[in-house]
Amino acid sequence: MNKLMNLIGIKARKASEKKINTKVKNKVLSNYALLLDREKKSILRENKKDVKFAENKGLKKNLINRLLVDETKLRGIKDSIKKISKLKDPVNVTLEKWKRPNGLNIKRVSIPIGVIGVIYESRPNVTSDVAGLCFKSGNAVILKGGSEAINTNRILAKLFRQALKKNNVDENFIQFIDSKERKVVDIMLSKMKKNIDVIIPRGGKNLVKRVQEFSKVPIIGHLEGLCHTYIDKDAELNMASKIVYNAKLRNTSICGATETILMHEKIVKKFCNPILKKLEENDCKIYGDSIIKKHYKGRLYPAKEKDWSTEYLTAAVSVKIVKSVKEAIDHINKYGTMHTDAIITKNEKTANQFLKNVKSSIAMHNTSTQFADGGEFGFGGEVGISTNTLPPRGPVGLAQLVSYKYEISSRGKIRD
């Protein structure tokens, strides 16, 4: 296995050193989108194998939903690739330039990172999104998907390589590790530093934590998506109800789903029943503190300390009452994961205080946390969301998958 992984790394490095012009990049992506459409039946057939395997394995329903690819999801995958093909090429862009008094002309120019290793679970769309974004940004990518989605991931990667070959581009820009062995991940993290420039983990807490602890390669990613929605005393009830419902229940299994609702004490009597009842009526389990218990007339489970730091990823939510926006900010900064947090209020001053003081990589005002998505940001897709303090932060799309170098010219200048 060590020899095979080393060979994969060498091939990826060699591919990454080849310069592909924008026209060819876009043609490859367009061809890939056509293949996704043409091979629709084959993709769905392979996905059924994965779903059946997951069901037999006893995976939870929310995890199977992540795994499932139906015609609607496949259309979304294809549309994402089309969007990426229409985005501006982020490579060889002059980011800034200036002339120094010493006669130096300096430019900062974007360049590909090189080779990106992506380790992910469940979601087959990651295979296509990551392959498309990495290729458009001039990077080679090594994909290691979860064993539960191996059949779907295999065919998606295979089709991308076919699109590369059709356009006389090195197929090794995209390599899929067709193995269920956990040892593969260990090799990527500890023995491929020479041929992988950055690792991006996408998956559950255990996977990301393992990568963060053992990787000898730099990492871009987030541990959990513990997102909050704070309903301020100056919030409008109808807006708050719509946003909270969407933020929690539109898709409970994504990292941008709200997991904790914070509510100002001055509006709890008026707001808690219409907002929480709507969630409960749609099979959402509600964990509340002692204050909400006094006012909510529906079924409520007592919230424990662990609930404030739980990413449910299912139809469940914790609810806490706070006395001020400052208390809401303090709670988020203590229990949150610097992912996505929102405030609902008509008060612009309060909103600004919230946006400027939460440590989140994405801070929102009167907006559902479910918009924490590279596609919604206009990035065409994302390889993940980074909660690192150092850049990149938030959705990692095309513009975040490049590095830069300085190009300097002069008229024969020498330094005194």
N, C-alpha and C positions, 0 to 999 in steps of 0.2 A: 504493500500500500504506500509506503514511503517513496518508493521509486516512481510509482504512478503519479502521486501528488506532485512530486518534484518536476516530472515531465509536464504536467498540466501548468505548473507555475512558469516554466521556461517558455512554453508555447504562448501563454498569456503575455509575458513580458515582451516577447518578440513581436506579437501582434500590436501591442500598445505603442511600439516605436514607429509604426507605420502611420503616415499622415493621410487621412481620407478627406477629400473635399466635401463641402456642404451638399452639393448636388448629388453625389453618390450616397452620402448618408441618408438623405431624404428619399432617394429611390429605393434603398434597402428597406427603410421603414414602410414605405408604401407597398412594396412587394410583400412584406410580412403581414400587413393588414389584409391584403388580398388572400394570402394563404390561410389566415385565421378564419376567413369567411368560407373559403373553398373546402377547408378540412374541418368544418364545424361538427359534422357527425362523428368524426374520429375523435375529436377533442372531448365531446360530450360522452362518448363511449368510454374513453380512458378515465374520465372523471367519475363515472358510475362505479368503476372498479375501486377507486379510492374511497368513495362514500360508503360502499358496501364493507370495505375493510375497516373503516372507522366505526361503523355501526356494530360490526362483529366484535370489535375491540372494546366496545362500551364507552366510546367518547361521548362527552356531554353534547346536548343539542346545539348549544351556542358555538361549540368548536366545529361541529359538522356543518353548520351554516357558513362558517368561515371557509370551509373546504369546498363547499358545493359550487359548481359552475353550471348554470343553466343558460338558456339562450339570451336572457336579458344581461346576465353578468358577462357573457362572452362578447356581446355587443359593446358593453362598456369597456372591455379590454381592447377591442379593436378601435373604438373611438379614441381611447387614450393614446394609442400608437399614432393615429392620424394627427392628433393634436400636437404630439411631440415633433412630428415631421414638419409641422408648420411653424414651430417656434424658431426664433433666431438662434443660429449656431453660437454657442458661448465661447468657442475657441478662437484664439488669435484676435481678440478684441482689445483695442487700446483702452485701458481702464482710466488712465490719466497720463498726462505728459506735461513736462515743464522744462524750462531752460535755466541753467544756473549761471551766476555771474562768472564762474570759472570756465565757461565755454562748453560745459557738458549739456547735451540734449538727452533727457531721460524720459523713457516711456515705461509704464507698467503694463504688461501684456498678459492676457489670460492664456493658460496652457492646460492640457489634460493632467489629471492627477497621476495616471499611469494604469495600475492594475488594482481593481477593487474586488474584494472578497465579500460576498453577501451570504449570511447564514440566517435562514428563516424557517418559519413553521406555517403550516396550514394553508395560507392564502395563495392559490396558484397564480392570481393576477400579479403577484410580486415578481414572478419569473418574467413576464412580459414587460411590465412597467420598468423594472430595473434594467433589463437588457436594453430596452429602447432608450432610456435616459443615459445609461453609461455609454452606449455606442454613439449617440448624438453628441455627447460631450467629449468624444475621442478616447474614452477609456476602455480597456479590456475588462471583462468581468468574469469571475469564477463563482458560480451559483451552487450553493448547497442547501437544497430545500429539505423539508421534513419528510420522514418516511411515509407519513399518512397521505401525502399528496404526490408521491413519486411518479405515478403514471401520468398524471396531468402535467406536472412540471417537465417531464421527459419530452412529451410531444410538443409542448410550447417552445422549449429550447431547440428542439430538432427543427421546427419550422423556421425559427429565426436564423439558424445556421444555413438552412436552405436558401433563404433570402440573401444572405451574405454571399454564398457560393454563386448564386445566379448573377450577382453583380461583380464577380471576380475580386471579392474582398476576403481577406483571411478569416476563415470560419472560427478561428480561435479567439476572435474578439469576444465571443460568447462561448463559455464552456460550462456544461452542467455536470456535476459530479453524480453519476448514476450509481449511488451506493447508499445503503441504509446503515452502514457501519458508523457508530459514534466516534470511532477512532479518527475518522476523516476530519471532524471538527477540531480535535486536539492537534492534528498535524497542521491545519490551516493557522491555528492560533500560535503555535509554538515553533514550527519548523519552516515557515515559508516567508519569513520577514524579508528575505532577499528578493522575492518575486511578488509579494502583495504589499501595496502601499498603505491601504486602509481597509479595515474590516467594518462592515455595517451589519449588526444583528437586528433581526425583526422577529419578534415572537413573544412568548410569555416571560414572566419575571425570572424563572429559573434559567432559561436559555441566556437571557441578556446578562444576568448576574454572573453566570459561568464565563461568558465571553469577557466581561469587564475584569474579572479576577485573574484569568489565565492568559489573556492575549499579550503577546510580545509585539503586536502590530497596533498602531494607533486605531482608535475606535470612534465612530460616529453613531450615536443612537440614544435611546432612552430606556430606562428600566421599567417604568410603569406610566400609564396615562391616568393618573388620579386627578380628574378634572372637577372643578367646582363651578356652580352658578350661584351668585349672591343676589338676592332680591332686596333691594334697598327700600328704605321708607318712602322714597319718592318714585317708586316704580308704579307703572300703570298695570292694573290687574289683568286685563285681557291680553296685553303683550306678554306679561310675565308667564301667564298660563300657557300660551302658545309656545314660547321659547323653552320653558322647562320641559314640557311634554316632548318636544322635538329633540332637545339636548339629551334626554334620558332614553327615550323609547324608539326614536327613528331607527337606530341600529345599536343595540346594546353591546355588541361584541367588538366595536372599534375603540381604539385608544382615545378618541375624542369624545366619547360618551361621558356625560356628567355623572359622577358617582356620589357627590355630596351637594346638597342644597343648603345654602345658608340664607336665613331669613331675618330681617330686622324685626326687633321686638314690637315696634310700633304698628306693624301691619299684620302681625301674626293672626289676630282674630278674624280679620277680613279676608286674608289671602290663603291661609293654610287649607281650609276645607275645599274650596273650588279647585285649587291647584293639585293638592295631594289626592283628592277623590278621583280626579281624572286619571291619575297614574294608577291608583288602586283598581279602578274599573277595567284597566287594561293589563291586569295581572302583575302589577309591579309591587314587590314587597317593600314596605317602608319601615325603616329603623329610625326612631325619633328620640330626642332627648326629653328630659322631664318636663320642660316648658311646653313643647309641642303636644305632649301627652294630655295636658290640661285643656287644649283647645280643639284638637282634631277628633272628629266624631267617627272616623272610620277605624279600620283595623291597623294597629300600630305595634311594632315590636320594639322593645326597649333597646336603644343604642348603647353599645359598649365602647370602651376606648378603642378597641381594634377596628371598629367600623369607620372611624375617621381616617384610617390609613388603608382601607380596603378598596381595591379595584375589583368590583363585582363582575363586570363583563357579562351581565345578565340583567333581567328585569328586577333590579333591587336598587335601593337608594337610601342614603343616610341623610337625616335632616337635623340641623342645629340652629337654634335661635341665638342671634348676636345683638349686642347693644349699639353697635356703631360700625361704620365702614372700616375703621381702624381695627376693630376686633375681627372683622371678616378677613382683612388683609393678613393679620397676625396668624389666624387659623390656617389660611391657605399657605403661608410661608413656612408654617410648622409642619403641616401634614401633607401638603401637596408635593408634586414631583417635577415642578417647573415645566409642565406640559402646556395645558390650556385652561384658562380660568376667565369667567365672565361676570360682569355686573349688569343688572337691569335697573335702570333709573332714568328719570327725566332731568335730573340735576347734573348739568355738565361739569360743575366744579367737583362734585362727589365722584363722578365718572373718571375725571382726570386724576384725582387722588388715587383711585383704585388702579388705573392703568399704569401710572408711574411707579407704584410701590409694590405691586405683586411681582414676585421673582420669575413669573412664568415666561416661557419662550414665546407664548402667544397669549396676549391679554385682549379681551373682547368687551365691547359695550353694546348692549341691546342686541346681542347676536347669539345664536345657538353655538355651543362648543363643537357641534358636529361639523362645523365648517373648517375645523383644523385638518386640512387636507390639501396637499400640493396641487391637485387638480382644480380645487375651488380657488386657489390663490393665482391661478393662471399659469402654473408651472408645467401643465401637461400631465403631471403625475408626480410621484415622489419615490425616492428609495427608502424613505423613512422620515421620522420626525426626531430631530436632535434636541435634547434638553441639556446639552453640555453648556457650560458657561462660556467656553471659548467657541468661536464660530467654526462651522455653520450652526445656527440655531433655528428651530422651527422646522417647517417642511424642507426637506433637502431635494431640490429639483435640479434642473440643468445648470443654473447659475451658481449653485453651491457645489457642483461636481468638478470644478476647475480650480487650479492653483494659479500662480502667476510668476513671472520673472521680469527682471528689469533689463531693458535694452538701452544701451548707452552709446552715443556717437559724439564725435567732436572733430575738429579740423587739426588732428595731430597733436592734441594736448598732452603734455607731460606734467607730472606733479612736481612742484618745487620741493 
